Amino acid sequence: MKKIIVFFVLTAILTNSCIDQLDVNTDRGEFILVIEGFISTQPSPHVISITKSVKYGSAFVDGVIRRIRGAKVFIRDQRGEITFLTEFGFGFYLTPAGFRAVVGNSYTLQIITGGMTYYSTPELVTKAPEIDSLILKFKKFPSTDPLDFVSGVEVYSQWRDPENEINYYMWESFGTYKIDNCWIYDPNGDNKSIRIMKDKNSNGNLVTDLAAFIEDDGGRYMDKYYITVQQLSISEEAFVFFKLLDNQLSINGDIFDPPPATIRGNIISLDDPDQHVIGYFMAADVSVKSVFIPREILEVKQLPRIINNCLTLTNSTTVRPPFWID
């Protein structure tokens, strides 16, 4: 499964990178450096993306992005050990095979590009409690169109929260579904929300919280949907950053819009501390659990997609995943 996922991720990186190459006149607007990505205790590759997004005044311009090539990118732990990342595609930098973060270690990201050096503040990796179970619940919402509706499946994570400590959580998810004789990898099934939580008043208790919402788009549930939930243990600083970002996105757009310029992350320029850099470098332990979501859980269903050739769908393959059960 890991090999299949890595193939799809790298394919998506190359595809997106070709689209994003734009010839932008830098005199027309201010470019803001945007750094995205994190490392975890899961196997490599971990991806760091470096771009510059142009903004006019206080607003970003959709699609006006320059990916940064030729940067020197490396990660340093608290003992001074350095891991160099390799550029893959346009503006994407990957950790080497076999690299993974270690619980108890702190990590700092360093980037050298355009004659400038950028550092993140250290990120300590804390233990993520294991997910006991994933709970599924059908959900239907009204739409802006009175004749339409939004529906799908809420996926809740349930786990035992550690005692006598404050924990901060974040959830990522990805999935696979089948259409005709193709399996489609869905790297961003829940792409409209940032799922985070602080364990206030829950120490030592069994906790249940929403980890993902997988919308019925007419294709995901034509057979069944295989979801993998990653439960990340993140730092307080990361929680605060993503909380602010979530508040902004609830007003301005979705998770793939450029972050608002008013939110600063944990990355600064050593050469110009006043330079505005957007993004947050995070290091996290991860607990992982997967489950099939049966089509029968949908109390009402969206109209199915009409597909002439399933191989024309993004991230599709006729190679049956080893985890797929009929």
C-alpha positions as CSV (number, residue, x, y, z in Angstrom):
1,M,0.0,0.0,0.0
2,K,2.8,2.4,0.9
3,K,4.4,2.0,-2.6
4,I,1.0,2.7,-4.3
5,I,0.4,5.8,-2.2
6,V,4.0,7.2,-2.8
7,F,3.5,6.7,-6.6
8,F,0.2,8.6,-6.5
9,V,1.7,11.4,-4.3
10,L,4.7,11.9,-6.6
11,T,2.6,11.8,-9.7
12,A,0.3,14.5,-8.3
13,I,3.3,16.6,-7.4
14,L,4.6,16.5,-10.9
15,T,1.2,17.1,-12.4
16,N,0.5,20.1,-10.2
17,S,4.0,21.5,-10.7
18,C,3.5,21.7,-14.4
19,I,0.3,23.7,-14.0
20,D,1.8,26.2,-11.5
21,Q,4.7,27.5,-13.6
22,L,3.8,31.1,-14.5
23,D,5.7,34.0,-15.9
24,V,4.8,36.8,-13.5
25,N,6.1,40.3,-13.6
26,T,7.4,40.9,-10.1
27,D,7.1,44.6,-10.4
28,R,3.3,44.3,-10.4
29,G,3.0,43.0,-6.8
30,E,4.8,41.9,-3.7
31,F,5.8,38.2,-3.6
32,I,5.5,36.4,-0.2
33,L,7.5,33.3,0.5
34,V,5.2,30.4,1.4
35,I,6.6,27.2,3.0
36,E,4.4,24.2,3.5
37,G,5.0,20.7,4.8
38,F,5.9,18.6,7.8
39,I,7.8,15.5,8.9
40,S,6.4,12.7,11.0
41,T,7.2,9.3,12.5
42,Q,5.7,7.7,9.4
43,P,8.0,6.4,6.6
44,S,9.3,8.8,4.0
45,P,8.9,10.6,1.7
46,H,8.0,13.8,3.7
47,V,7.5,16.8,1.4
48,I,8.4,20.4,1.9
49,S,6.9,22.8,-0.7
50,I,8.5,26.3,-1.3
51,T,6.6,28.9,-3.4
52,K,6.2,32.6,-3.7
53,S,2.6,33.9,-4.0
54,V,2.1,37.4,-5.4
55,K,-0.3,39.7,-3.5
56,Y,-1.7,43.1,-4.3
57,G,-2.2,45.2,-1.2
58,S,-3.8,42.9,1.4
59,A,-5.2,40.2,-1.0
60,F,-3.5,37.2,-2.7
61,V,-4.1,36.8,-6.4
62,D,-5.5,33.4,-7.3
63,G,-3.1,31.2,-9.3
64,V,-0.2,33.6,-9.3
65,I,2.4,31.3,-7.8
66,R,6.1,30.8,-8.4
67,R,7.7,27.6,-7.3
68,I,11.1,27.9,-5.9
69,R,13.7,25.7,-7.5
70,G,17.4,25.1,-6.6
71,A,17.0,25.8,-2.9
72,K,19.1,24.1,-0.3
73,V,16.7,22.4,2.2
74,F,17.7,20.4,5.3
75,I,16.4,19.4,8.7
76,R,18.5,19.5,11.8
77,D,17.7,17.7,15.1
78,Q,18.7,18.8,18.6
79,R,21.9,16.8,18.4
80,G,23.0,18.6,15.3
81,E,22.4,15.7,12.9
82,I,21.5,17.0,9.5
83,T,19.2,15.4,6.9
84,F,19.4,16.9,3.4
85,L,16.2,17.0,1.2
86,T,16.3,16.3,-2.5
87,E,14.4,18.5,-5.0
88,F,11.7,16.5,-6.9
89,G,9.6,18.3,-9.5
90,F,9.3,22.0,-9.2
91,G,9.6,23.5,-5.8
92,F,9.0,20.2,-3.9
93,Y,11.8,18.8,-1.6
94,L,11.7,15.2,-0.3
95,T,13.3,13.6,2.7
96,P,15.6,10.6,1.8
97,A,14.4,7.0,2.0
98,G,14.3,5.6,5.5
99,F,14.0,9.0,7.2
100,R,11.4,9.5,9.9
101,A,11.0,11.7,12.9
102,V,11.6,10.2,16.4
103,V,9.5,10.8,19.5
104,G,11.4,12.9,21.9
105,N,13.5,14.6,19.3
106,S,13.3,18.3,18.2
107,Y,13.6,19.3,14.6
108,T,14.4,22.6,12.8
109,L,13.9,23.3,9.1
110,Q,16.5,25.4,7.3
111,I,16.2,26.7,3.8
112,I,18.7,28.7,1.7
113,T,17.3,30.4,-1.4
114,G,17.9,33.6,-3.3
115,G,20.9,34.4,-1.1
116,M,18.7,34.3,2.0
117,T,18.6,31.9,4.9
118,Y,15.4,30.8,6.7
119,Y,15.0,28.9,9.9
120,S,12.0,27.4,11.7
121,T,11.7,27.3,15.5
122,P,12.4,23.8,16.9
123,E,9.4,21.4,16.9
124,L,9.4,18.7,19.6
125,V,7.8,15.4,18.6
126,T,5.4,14.1,21.4
127,K,3.8,10.7,21.5
128,A,0.4,10.3,19.8
129,P,-2.0,7.9,21.5
130,E,-3.2,5.0,19.5
131,I,-6.7,5.2,17.8
132,D,-8.9,2.6,19.4
133,S,-11.6,2.8,16.7
134,L,-13.1,4.8,13.9
135,I,-16.8,5.6,14.2
136,L,-18.9,6.3,11.0
137,K,-22.0,8.5,10.8
138,F,-24.0,9.6,7.8
139,K,-24.5,13.3,7.6
140,K,-26.7,15.5,5.3
141,F,-26.5,19.3,5.1
142,P,-28.6,21.9,3.2
143,S,-27.0,23.4,0.2
144,T,-27.1,27.0,-1.2
145,D,-29.3,25.5,-3.8
146,P,-32.7,24.7,-2.3
147,L,-33.1,21.8,-4.7
148,D,-29.8,20.3,-3.8
149,F,-28.0,19.0,-0.7
150,V,-24.5,18.1,0.6
151,S,-24.1,14.6,2.1
152,G,-21.4,12.2,3.1
153,V,-19.9,10.3,6.1
154,E,-18.4,11.8,9.2
155,V,-15.5,9.8,10.6
156,Y,-14.8,10.1,14.3
157,S,-11.6,9.0,16.0
158,Q,-11.9,7.4,19.5
159,W,-8.9,7.1,21.7
160,R,-7.8,7.2,25.4
161,D,-6.3,10.6,26.1
162,P,-3.1,10.5,28.3
163,E,-3.4,11.6,31.9
164,N,-1.7,14.6,33.5
165,E,-0.6,16.3,30.4
166,I,-2.0,18.8,27.8
167,N,-2.2,17.3,24.3
168,Y,-2.9,18.9,21.0
169,Y,-4.2,16.9,18.0
170,M,-4.6,17.2,14.3
171,W,-6.1,14.8,11.8
172,E,-5.2,14.1,8.2
173,S,-7.0,11.6,6.0
174,F,-6.7,10.0,2.6
175,G,-8.7,7.3,0.8
176,T,-9.2,4.9,-2.1
177,Y,-12.4,4.1,-3.9
178,K,-13.4,2.1,-6.9
179,I,-15.2,3.1,-10.1
180,D,-15.8,0.3,-12.7
181,N,-12.4,-1.5,-13.0
182,C,-10.3,1.3,-11.6
183,W,-9.2,2.3,-8.1
184,I,-8.8,6.0,-7.5
185,Y,-6.4,7.3,-4.8
186,D,-8.0,10.3,-3.0
187,P,-5.2,12.2,-1.3
188,N,-7.5,15.0,-0.1
189,G,-10.9,13.5,0.7
190,D,-11.5,15.9,3.5
191,N,-10.0,19.1,1.9
192,K,-12.3,21.8,3.2
193,S,-11.5,21.8,6.9
194,I,-8.6,21.8,9.3
195,R,-9.3,19.2,12.0
196,I,-7.6,20.1,15.3
197,M,-8.3,19.7,19.0
198,K,-7.0,20.6,22.4
199,D,-7.7,18.0,25.2
200,K,-9.2,20.4,27.6
201,N,-10.9,18.6,30.6
202,S,-10.4,15.2,28.9
203,N,-7.2,13.8,30.5
204,G,-7.3,10.1,31.1
205,N,-10.7,9.8,29.5
206,L,-12.0,8.0,26.4
207,V,-12.3,10.8,23.8
208,T,-14.2,10.9,20.5
209,D,-13.7,13.7,18.0
210,L,-14.4,14.4,14.4
211,A,-11.4,13.4,12.3
212,A,-12.8,13.7,8.7
213,F,-15.9,14.3,6.6
214,I,-15.8,12.4,3.3
215,E,-18.4,14.0,1.0
216,D,-20.5,11.9,-1.4
217,D,-19.5,13.5,-4.8
218,G,-21.3,10.8,-6.9
219,G,-18.1,8.8,-7.3
220,R,-16.6,8.0,-4.0
221,Y,-19.4,5.7,-2.9
222,M,-20.2,3.9,-6.1
223,D,-18.7,0.8,-4.5
224,K,-17.2,1.5,-1.0
225,Y,-14.6,3.9,0.3
226,Y,-11.4,2.9,2.1
227,I,-10.2,5.7,4.5
228,T,-7.0,6.0,6.4
229,V,-7.0,8.4,9.3
230,Q,-3.8,9.9,10.6
231,Q,-4.0,11.2,14.2
232,L,-1.1,13.7,14.8
233,S,0.2,14.8,18.1
234,I,1.3,18.4,17.5
235,S,2.8,21.2,19.5
236,E,0.9,24.0,21.2
237,E,2.4,26.5,18.8
238,A,1.3,24.5,15.8
239,F,-2.2,24.2,17.3
240,V,-2.4,28.0,17.7
241,F,-1.2,28.6,14.1
242,F,-3.8,26.2,12.6
243,K,-6.5,27.5,14.8
244,L,-5.9,31.0,13.5
245,L,-5.7,29.7,10.0
246,D,-8.9,27.8,10.4
247,N,-10.7,30.9,11.6
248,Q,-9.5,32.9,8.6
249,L,-10.4,30.2,6.1
250,S,-13.9,29.9,7.5
251,I,-14.3,33.5,6.2
252,N,-12.0,33.7,3.2
253,G,-12.1,30.3,1.4
254,D,-10.9,26.7,1.7
255,I,-7.8,25.0,2.8
256,F,-6.1,25.3,-0.6
257,D,-6.4,29.1,-0.8
258,P,-3.2,31.0,0.0
259,P,-3.0,31.7,3.8
260,P,-3.9,35.3,4.8
261,A,-0.8,37.6,5.2
262,T,-1.7,38.5,8.7
263,I,-0.9,35.0,10.1
264,R,2.8,34.3,10.9
265,G,4.1,30.8,11.2
266,N,7.3,29.6,12.9
267,I,9.7,30.4,10.0
268,I,11.8,33.5,9.9
269,S,14.6,35.0,7.7
270,L,17.9,35.3,9.5
271,D,19.0,38.0,7.1
272,D,15.8,40.1,7.4
273,P,13.7,39.2,10.5
274,D,11.0,41.7,9.3
275,Q,10.4,39.8,6.1
276,H,7.0,38.2,6.0
277,V,7.2,34.4,5.6
278,I,4.0,32.3,5.5
279,G,3.8,28.7,6.6
280,Y,4.5,26.4,9.5
281,F,7.1,23.6,9.7
282,M,5.7,20.8,11.9
283,A,7.1,17.6,13.3
284,A,4.6,15.1,14.7
285,D,4.1,11.5,15.9
286,V,1.3,9.8,14.1
287,S,-1.3,7.1,15.0
288,V,-2.9,5.5,11.9
289,K,-6.1,3.5,11.5
290,S,-8.1,2.5,8.4
291,V,-11.6,1.3,7.7
292,F,-13.9,0.6,4.8
293,I,-17.0,2.9,4.6
294,P,-19.8,0.8,3.1
295,R,-22.0,2.3,0.5
296,E,-25.0,1.1,2.5
297,I,-24.3,3.7,5.2
298,L,-25.6,6.5,2.9
299,E,-29.2,7.1,3.8
300,V,-29.6,9.1,0.6
301,K,-27.2,9.1,-2.4
302,Q,-25.9,11.7,-4.9
303,L,-26.4,11.0,-8.5
304,P,-23.6,8.7,-9.8
305,R,-20.9,10.1,-12.0
306,I,-21.1,9.1,-15.7
307,I,-17.6,7.8,-16.6
308,N,-16.7,6.6,-20.1
309,N,-13.2,5.6,-19.1
310,C,-12.2,5.4,-15.5
311,L,-8.5,5.7,-16.4
312,T,-9.1,9.3,-17.4
313,L,-9.7,10.1,-13.7
314,T,-6.9,11.7,-11.7
315,N,-4.8,9.2,-9.6
316,S,-6.6,6.1,-11.1
317,T,-5.1,2.7,-11.8
318,T,-6.3,-0.8,-12.8
319,V,-3.8,-2.3,-10.3
320,R,-5.8,-3.7,-7.4
321,P,-4.6,-2.4,-4.0
322,P,-3.5,-5.2,-1.7
323,F,-5.8,-4.0,1.1
324,W,-8.9,-4.0,-1.1
325,I,-11.6,-6.6,-0.1
326,D,-14.6,-7.3,-2.3
